[in-house]
Amino acid sequence: MKKHSKIVFITGGTSGIGRAAAKEFAKVGYDLVITGRRKPKLKEVKSKLELKYGVDVHTLAFDIRDRKAVNKAWNSLNPDVTSKITILLNNAGGAKGLDTIPEGSIDHWETMIDTNIKGLLYISKIISGEFIERKKGHIINICSTAGHEVYPKGAVYCATKHAVDALTKGMRLDLHKHGIRVSQVSPAHVEETEFALNRFDGDKDKAKIYNEFNPLTSKDVAKTILYIAMQPKHVNIQDVLMMGTQQANSTTINKTGRIYDK
């Protein structure tokens, strides 16, 4: 294996935006640490990226909601790897259910809170400490348009993403004096992900929500993440709010067909 020079740590790297971002970073020579709960998926991503781009990919299989598992996974990494991590991409997250508060599932709420907020905090605490010691580093959080506005039947998911927005701003205040950049990307609807499938508990029919318009793709978001990461050291892009052309906000969408399909 070649000597590590720069490494990006990506949570939720087995699918969707996380997997697409791993590919974009690999293209420009970053080695990777990717995390997720599914070992076979991690193995698949590792094999494909190492073969195609000649980078080193380290995988960590754990549940981001489990604080002890997060710490154990981190401690399993070789110090030669942890010392070279320059970017943390907090991508792991998602929505569960689409219900009003009285109809909502508490299990769904706890999954979103534990993943989108607590999981982000668990890994950020560890890696930001490493960055402080080195006086450099970049944390990029995946937020959402739901972190900037609220829509019906999405109160808890929107609340968790508003929390991500607040945490991003708070981290920036805490860490800028150490030379650490903190950014976020806030996408609207994104296809080529498992977001809708997870939201509707695996119901493939309910998850078919992009038949009438062109949303963003995971690659679109990944390229934006890479753009943020590749800025000169004196530049910090704090937030990118992005939507497909047919979407004006979370609930206003021109559903006249997939007019941008080639």
N, C-alpha and C positions, 0 to 999 in steps of 0.2 A: 504494500500500500504506500502511496505517496505521502509525503509530509503535509499535514494540514496547514493551511495558511489563513483561510477565512471560512467560517461555518455559520450557517443559519439554522436556528432551532425552530421547528414548526410543529405546533400542536394541531391535532386533527388532520394529519397529513395523508390519510388513506383515500380520500375522495374529495370531490368538489374543489372549492377554492384552495384548500390546503395542498391538495395533490397538484393542482395546476401551478401554484406558486412554487412548489418544490421543483417542478420541471423548468420554470423560468429561471430560477436561481441556478440550477444545475447547468443550464445553457451558457451562463456567463462565468462558470468555474467555481461556484460555491460548493463546498462540501456540505452535508446535511445531517441534522438529527431530526428524524420525523417520529411523531408519536401517534398512537391510536390504540383502540381496544382490540382490533382484529389482527392477530398475528399473520394469517395468510395474506391479508391485504398489504400489510407492512412489507412482508417478504417480496410480494409482487412489485411494489413501487421501488424498493431497493434494487432488485434485479434489473428492472428496466432502465432506471436512471444510471446505475453504474455501468451497464453495458453500452448505453447509447452515448453518454457524456463523459465517461471516464472519471467521475467524481466518487468520493467515498460517502456512503450513506449508512448512518447508524440508526437503528430502529429501537424504540422503547414501547413495549406493549403494557399499557396500564389505563386505568380509568381516571381521567383528570379530576373527577369529583372526590376521589379518595386521597386525602392529604398524605396519609402514610405511604400510599403507593407512589405518589408524586415524589416524595422525598427519597424513597427506596430506588426508584428509577434513576433519579438524578445521581445518586451516590454510586450507581453501577457504572457510570460513564468514566472512562479513563481521563485523568487530569489533563492529558495532552489534548483531549477533545474539548473539555469544558473551558479550558483557558483560551481556546481559539474561537469561541462563539462570539460573534459580533452583532448578530441580529436575533431578536426573539419575535416571532410572528405568532401572536395569540389568536389562532384561528378557530380552535375547538369551540363549538357552541351550536345552538339550534333552537327551534321552536317545537312545542308539543301542544297539539290541540288548537282549536279555534272556537272558543266558547265565551259566553258572558261570565262574569264573576260568579253568580249564583249557580251556573251550570258547569263551571270549570272543575277539572280534576286536580285534586291536591297533589297527587303523584306527578302529574304533568308540571305543576308549578314548581315542585321541589327539584325536578330534573332540570328545569330551565335555570332556576336560581343557583343550584349547585354547579352546573356546568358553565353557564355564561358569566357568572360573577365570581363564585368562590374558586372554581378551577383556574380562572384567569389570575386570580390573586395568588394562589398557591405557587404557581410556576414563576410569576412575576417577582414575587418576594425573593426567591432563590437567585434568579438570573440577574435581577437588578443589583443585588448585593455584589455579584461578580463584576458587573459593569462598573460599579462605584470604585472597587479596588483598582480597576484599570483606567479609570477616568475616561471611559469611552464606551459606546454601545448604542444600539438603536432598538427600541421597542415599538412594534407596529401592531395595533389592536384592530381586529375586525369587528366593527360596530355594525350599523344598519341605518337605513332611513327611519326604522322604528326607534332608533335612539334620538331622533330629532322631531318626531311627531308621533301621535297615537292614533290607532285605528280601531274600529269596533271589533269586539271579540278577541282582541289581542293585547289586553291590558297588561298581563303579567309578562309576556314576551317583550312588549314595548318597555316595560319598567326595567327589565334586566338590561336591555340595550341602552336605555337612558343611563343606567348605572355604569355601563362600559364607557359611555361618553364622559361622565363625571370622573371616572377613575383615570381615563386618559388625560384629562385636564389636570387632575390632582397629581398624577405621576410626573407630569411635565413640570409642575411647580416644585415638586420634591427633588427632581433629578437634573434639572437643567444646569444647576451650579456645578455638577460633576462632569459636564460635557456629554451628557447622555440625551439623545434625541428621543422624543415620544410622539408617535403619529398614530393616525387611524384612517381606515377606509370605511365608508358608510354606503354600501350598495343597497339598491332596491331589489326587485325580483332578479334572481340569477338562476339560469338553467345549467345543466351539466353538473348538478349537485344532487345530494340526497335530502335537501332541505324539506321539500314538499312531502316526500315519502315518509320522512321521520315525523313531520308535523301530524300526518294523518295515520300514524301507527302502521305503516306498511300497506295502506289501502291504495293500490295502484290507480284505481279509477278516480278517486278523490285527488290524487297527486297530479293528475293531468290538467294543470292550471295554465299551461303556456301554449295551448293550441290556437288561441285567438290573437296573439301578439308576440312580438319579438322582445324578450327581456335581455338583460345582460347575459353574457356567458361567463363561466368560471375563468376562462382565459382572459377575458376583458379585465376582470378584477385583478387577476394575477399580474398582468402587465402593469397595472397601476401601482400595485405593491412594489414591484421591482423598480419602477420609476422613482417612487419615494425613496427607496433604499439606496439608489445610485446617485443621489444628489451630492454635491460637494459638502464637506464636513461642516461648513458654516451655515448650511441651509437645512431647515427643518420644515417639511410640509406637514402642517398640523392635522388637517382633515381633508379628505376628498369625499364629497357627496356625489354619488353617481347613479344614474338611472338609464334605462333604455329610452330611446327617442319617443316611443309610444307611451311612456309613463311620465306623468306630471308630478304625482306624489304617491303616497302609499295606496290610495284608493281611487285615484283618477287615472284610468288607463284607456287608451284608444284600442278597443278590441275589434278592429275591423279586419283582422287577419295577420298572418306572418308576412308582412309586406317586405321585409328585408332579407328573407331567405333567398339564397342564390339558386 
